[in-house]
Each structure stands twice: as structure tokens, then as C-alpha cells.
Amino acid sequence: PKLVGGLDSASSDAACALYQAAFERVHRVSRAEVAEAAKLLENIYRAVNIALVNELKMLLHKMDIDVWEVLDAAETKPFGFHRFNPGPGWSVCLCVCVCRAAW
């Protein structure tokens, strides 16, 4: 879903109407800052978990354990696990969001 929060009710209404024309699911939040903070949280969550699995891959390699088999096994759990695969995992969006948060 697209998160939408405006500076006031009118801008929120306009943004919702625009996004509803293009996207199936639009979730309205109380204000723009909430939408931006949610985007920041999503990006940090992804970056931290990709970094974790990249570190785990290097450790498992030294232990002669196949990281892909470990991930496949962990994924069999019915709850409490969201799979992240090793890789670069960076995007311009993450850099911009983290830089914004620092200000």
C-alpha cells in the first residue's frame, strides 16, 4: 500500500485521490511526518536485516556451512522469521532517508 499524509486535510484528500487512481491500496495517516517516518523505519529495517545476513554469510562461509541451506531451513518456521538474502541491499532512497533523519 501507498502511505499518504498531507500537511492538512485538503492536501491529504488530494494526495489520496491521486494515489487511488494509480494504486490498489492507499493507507492514509494523520500527517506527512508520519508517512515519512514510516518510510524511514521500513528502510532502516531492511538495511539492518540485509547487513545482518551479509555478516552471517561471511561467518557461515568460514564454518563451511551453506548460508542458503540455513536460510531455507529458517524459513520453514511458521512465524517470527522474515527472509532477507545476502546482497548489496542499498538504494538511493535509503541514503536520502538516513541523511534526512540525521538532520
Secondary structure as GFF3:
##gff-version 3
##sequence-region A 1 103
A	DSSP	beta_strand	2	4	.	.	.	ID=ss1
A	DSSP	alpha_helix	9	22	.	.	.	ID=ss2
A	DSSP	beta_strand	26	28	.	.	.	ID=ss3
A	DSSP	alpha_helix	32	62	.	.	.	ID=ss4
A	DSSP	alpha_helix	67	74	.	.	.	ID=ss5
A	DSSP	alpha_helix	92	102	.	.	.	ID=ss6
###
